[in-house]
Amino acid sequence: MAADKPVRRVALLTAGGLAPCLSSAVGGLIERYTEVAPDVEIIAYLNGYHGLLSGRHLDITPDVRAKASVLHKFGGSPIGNSRVKLTNTADLVKRGLIADGQNALQVAAERLVADGVGVLHTIGGDDTNTTAADLAAYLQEHDYDLTVVGLPKTIDNDVIPIRQSLGAWTAAEQGALYARNIIAEHSSNPRMLIVHEVMGRNCGWLTAATAQSYRDWWAEQEWNPGIGLSAGRWDVDAVYVPEESIDLDAEAERLKAAMDREDCVNIFLSEGAGVPAIVAELEARGETVARDPFGHVKLDTINPGAWFAKQFAERIGAEKTMVQKSGYFSRSAAANDRDLALIKECTDFAVDAALRGESGVVGHDEERGDELRAIEFPRIAGGKEFDPGVDWFVALKAEVGQP
C-alpha cells in the first residue's frame, strides 16, 4: 500500500479500564503493519498516557511481530493501562507526571516528536479518545505533523456515534457465564436475594445484554423441578438500567411475590442505576463522594448493589442477601469470535487510515449509515444512552414479568 506521506515510526497505547479487546487490538495493529508496511517501526507506550508523559516505552521487535497472533488469545493489555487525563493538570502534578507549570499536552507532543513518532494509535473508551482528541487538537494548532487514530474500547458500548465498541459483546457473554455460578447460590439459603451488579456507569446496554445472554443459556437448559431444580429459581426477576426510573415500592411488591413463589429473587443491576439518588442521600448526610480524575463518581465507594439490596431485603422478606459484581471478571476476558472479527475489521482500517494520514476514531458511524470510517474527534463523546425501548429488551422484561 502506498502511503500519502512517509511514516517511519508508529506508537501504540492502551488506556482506561480493561476490556476484552485490548490485547487483540494491539496484536491486530502489529499484524496489519507487518502485512502492509513492514518497514514501519512500532513502539508501545507503557500504561497508556502515563507512559507517554514519563517516556516509558518498549520496542516491537521482529520476534514480537512474528508472534503477534498470540495476543488474540488473551485478555488484559500486554502494554498496560492507566487513567490519565492530559488536561487535568492538578492531578498530573500530584502524581508526578508533569512539573508544576508544565502543559501536559505540550509534554506529550514533545515526547512524540523526540521519539520520532508519526502516528499514534490510542485504544480506549470515550475518556481515552476525548483525551486523544485534546492531544490531536493541540498537535494541529501547534503544527506538529502527527496522525492520531483511535480505536473504541468500552464494555459499556456507550461511545457516540459508534454503533458497537470493541469488547462489549464478549463482556456480556462473560457476565452471563459469571451469573450462572452466582445464581446457583440461591440454593445456599432459604429466601435468598441475589443482586448481580454489572458495569455501566451511564449506559445500561451491558446489563441488558448480559441478562439477555444469560437468559439465552437459561432457555436451552433441561430442568428437574421434582427435586427443586426449577426454571423459576434460575430465572431473572428484574433488570435495572440507568435509563429507566425504578418504582421501589411497586417493585418490592412484585419481587416479594416472586420470593414467596420461588424462595429466591435474582436481580441484574447496572452499577449506574439509581446513582443520583444514592449520591444525594450520601451528600445529605454530609459525606463526601469520591470522584476520579475525569470527575466521575467512584462507584466502588458508594456500592449501588448494596444500596439496592438494602432497599429490597426487608420489604421482600429476604433471609439472606448476596451482592456480586461481574465487572472485573468480564472485562478481563479474551475476546470471543464475534469481537475478534470486529477487532480485525477495525484494526485493519485503522492502519490503512493512519498510512493515509487520516486522524479519527475508527468505528461504524451511526450518523453516517453505519459506515466504517475514521470518525472525526470532535464528534466523539461518551454517555450514549441505551434505548430501553428496543424490541429485544422490551421482550426480555415482559418474559420476566417486569413492567
N, C-alpha and C positions, 0 to 999 in steps of 0.2 A: 504494500500500500504506500503510495506517495503522500508525504505529509505536506501541508500547506506551508509549514515553517519547520526548520530543523529542531528536533528535540534530542538533547544529549542525555538528560537525566530526569527521571520522574521520581516523585516521593509518594508514599502511601502513609495514611494514618487512620486508625480506628478510634472512636471516641464515644463518650456517653455510657449508658448501661449496655450490658451484653445483649445479644440477640442471636438466634440460630442461623446466622448468615455471615458473620464477620470472618471467620476462618476461611470459609468457602469463597467469599468475595475477594479476600486477599489472594487466595490461590488462583481464582479466575482471572484477576488482573495480571498476575505474573504470567500465567499461561498465554493470555492473549498477546501481551507484549512480546513474549518469546516467539509466538507464531508469526506476528506481522511486522515486528520491529525489533529483532533480536539484538541489534547493536545499541539500543537504548539502555542506559544503566538505570537500575532501580535501587532506591534506598527506602527504608521504612523508619519513620519516627516512632520511638517507643512511648507507649502510654499517651497517644494522641497529642493534643496541643501542649500537654505537659512536656513531652519530649521535644516538640518543635521549639518551645521557648528556651528549654535548657540545653538544646543542641545534642540530644542523645538520639542516635540512630544506628541502625545496622545495615550492612550492605547485602543485597540479594545476590548471592554468589551463583556461579553456574550449577553447583551441586543443589542449591536451594531451588533453582529454576527446574532442574531435572526431576525433582520430587514434589513439585508444587501440587500435583493432583492429590497427594496425601492429605492436604489441608481440607479437602471437601468432606473428609470422614470425621472431622472433629468439631466440637462446639468451642465456645470461648473465642478469644482472639490471640493468635500467636505473637502479635506485636504489642499487646496490652492496651488498655483503655484508661481514661480518667475523665472527670467532669471539670472542664476548664472553659471559662468564658473570657475571650480576649478583651472584651470591653468592660469587664468587672475589675477595674484597676485596684480597688481596695483589697479584694480577695487575692489577687495575684501578688500584690506586695506582701500581704500577710503570709502567703505560702512560700515566699522567697523566689518566685518565678520571674519577677522583674524587680528592679530597684525603684525606690520612691522617685517619682518624677519622670519615669520612663513611660512610653506609649507602647503597650503590648503589641498592637498591630504593626508598629514600626519594627519592634524587636523581631517579630515573626517574619516580616518581609525581608529584613536584612539577613536573617538566618537562612532563608530560602535562597537568597542571592549568593551568600557566602558558600552555600553548599552546591551551587550550580544547578538548582532545580528549575526546570522549565515547565513542569506540570505537577500539580499537587492533587492527589486523589484523597478525598475525605469520605469515610464510610461511617455514617451515624444517623441519628434521628433528627428531629426538627431543630433542637438546640445546636447540634454539631453543624448542621448545614446552614442555619442562620448565622452561626459564628463564621463559617466558611464564606457566607455572603458578605459579612462585615469585612473579612480579610480581602475578598475579591474586589470589593468597592474601594478599599484603601489602596490596593495594588494598582487599580485602574487610575484612581485620582492622582497617584504619585508616579505614574508612567513606568511601573515595573512590568516587564514583559513576561507574564506568567499566566498560565491557564489553570483554573481550578475546576475540577469535575467531581461532584459528589455522588454518592450512592445512598438511597434511603433505607436506613435501618431503624425500625421500631416495631416491637411486637404489638404495640397499641394500634398500629395501622391508622395513624391519625395525622399524616403529613398532607397538607394542602399543596397542590392539587393532584397528588399521586394516588392512583387507583389502588395499588397494592404494594405495601412496604415489604422489603426482603425479610424473611424470617418469621413473619406473623402467622402464616399457615402452620409452620412447624410448632410454634409456641402454643397454638390452640390444640393441636394434636397431643402435645406433651402434657398440657394441662389436663386434658381428658384422661390420659394414662394415669396421671397423679391422682385424679379424682376416683378412679376405680378402687385404689387402695384406701383412700381416706373414707369413702362412703362405706366401705366394708366395716369401718369402726362402729357403725350403727349397732352392730351385734355385741359390742363390748359393754353395753349398759342399757337398762330399760329407759324409755322416753329420752332418747338421745337427740340433741340438736347439733347438727354439723354445719359449720359455715366454711365454705371453700372460698377464700379470698383470692381473687385473680387480679393481676396487674392491669392498670388502665386508669390513669390519673383523671383525664377529662373525657375519654372516649370509651364507650362500652363494647366496642367491636370484639375485643379479645375475650371478654367474659361471655358474650353471646355465642361467639364461635366455639369457645371451649365447651360450653354447655351443649351446643348442637353436636359437636364431635363426640362428647360423652354419650349423648342420647342415641346417636347413630350406633355406637357399640352396644348400648343397652337394648336396643330394638332387635339385635341379632342374637341375643342370649336365650338359652333354654332355662326355664325356671322349675323349681320343685316346691311349690307352696305348702304341700302337706307337711314338710319338715321345717318350714319357716323361710325357705329361700324363695321369697316372693318378689315379683317385679316391682310392686309398690314400694317396698322398703329400699330398693336400689334406685328408685327414680329420683328425678329432680323435682323439688317442690316449689322453688322460686328462683328467678334470675333477676338480679337488680343491677341496673346500669345508671351512670350519671345523668343520662339524657331524660330519664323519667323520674317523676316525683313518686314518693312511696308513702302511702297512707298506712302508717304504722298500726293504727287501731284496726282497720279493716283487714290488713294482712295478718295481724296477730290472731284474729278470729278465724280466718281461713286456715292458717297454719296449725292452730290448735285442733281443728277438725282432722287435719292430716295426721297430727301426732296421736290423737285418740284412735285413729283408724289403723295406722301402720306402726305405732310405737317409736317413730323416729321422724325427723324432718331434715331434709338436705337442701341447703341454700347455696347458690352460686352468686357471689357478690363481687362487683367491681370495686377495687380499692378507692376509686374516686366517688362512689355513690354516697350521697349524704355528707360529703366532706364540709360544705359550707355550714351545715347545721352543727357538726362536731366542733369545727373551729370556733364558731360563735359561742358555743357552750363553754369551751375552754377559756376563751378570752373574757367571757362574762365572769368567770371565776378568778380573773386576774392572772391567768397563766400565759406565758409567752410561747407562741407556736414557732418551732424551729423551721427555718427555710434554707434551701440550698443556694449556691452561687447564682442560680438563674431566677431566684425569687420564688421557687415552687415550695409549697408546704412539704416538709419531710414526713411522708405518710407513715413511715415506720414508727414515728414518735407519737402519732395520735391513734394508731390501731383501729381503723374503721371496722374491721371484722369483729373485734372485741366489743366495740360500741354497739353494733347491731345485735350481737349475741345478747348483750345486756338488756337491750330494749325488748327482745322477744322471750328470753328464757322464762321469766316468771309468768308472763301472760299466757304462754302456751303450755305451761306445766312441765318444762324440761327438767329432768332429774340430773342430767349431766350435759355440759356444753363443751364442744371442741371447735376451735378455730385453727385452720391450717391454711398456709399460703403457698401457692404453687409457683410463684413468680421466679424464684432463683432456680428451681428445677427446670422450668420450661424454657427460660431464656438462655440457659447454658447448653442446650442440646445441639447436636449436629443437625444440619438442615435435612429435611426429608426430600423425597424425589420431586415433589411439586415445587418446593422452594429452590432446589438445585437447578431446575430448568429455568426458573425466573432469574436466578442469580447469573447464570451463564448468559442469558439474553441481555441482561443489563450490564454486566462487566464487559462483554464484547463491544457493546455500543459505547460504553464509557471510554474505552481505549481508542476506538475509532474517532470519537468526538474530540478527545484530547489531542490526537495527532492532527486533527483539522484546526486546532486552536480554538475550540468551541467550549466555553465555560457553561456551567449549569449543573443541576441535579438530575440524574438520569432516572426516568420512570415513565409510566404510561400516564399521559396528561389527560385528566378527566375533563378539563375545559377545552381540550382540542381533540375531541373524538377518541380518547384513549390512545393517541399516537405515542409511540416510544420515542422520546426525544430528550435532549438536554434542556430541562426546564429552567427558565431564567431565575436567577437567585432572588430577585425582589418579589417573585410570586410564591416563594416557598414560605410556608408558615406551619406552625403546629396547631393543635387544638381542633382538628377536623372532627366533627361530631359523628357518632354512629347514628344511623337513621333507624329508630326502633319500629318504624312503620314498614320496614322491608318484609316481604311476604314470608320468608323463612323464619324470621324472629316472631312475627305475629302468630304463625302456626305453632312454633315451639311453645310459646306461652299458653296458647289455647290447649295444647296437649297436656300440659302440666297443671291446668286449671287456674292459671294466673290471669287476672283481668288485664 
